[in-house]
Amino acid sequence: MILKHLSDESMLEGYFFRKMFYKTAEIRASIHNLFDKKYADPAPKGKGVTNDFPRAGIKFMVEASYGF
């Protein structure tokens, strides 16, 4: 199984896009941090920030549009 070969720093994200699936309609969907990995962006050095900035956990987004 491929997931056994992922490192501890790996994160899984995905994206789907379907254009003109019904006349002029479009749909997009994305998922970020599928396995809800805990991670943070490092704080800038010498800026008075003492802790790293924690990032969001699992996140889904769906967008649909229709042109007239």
Secondary structure, DSSP 8 states (H G I E B T S, - for coil): -GGGG--TT----EEEEEEEEETTEEEEEEEE-TT----EE---TTSS--S-EE---SEEEEEEEE--
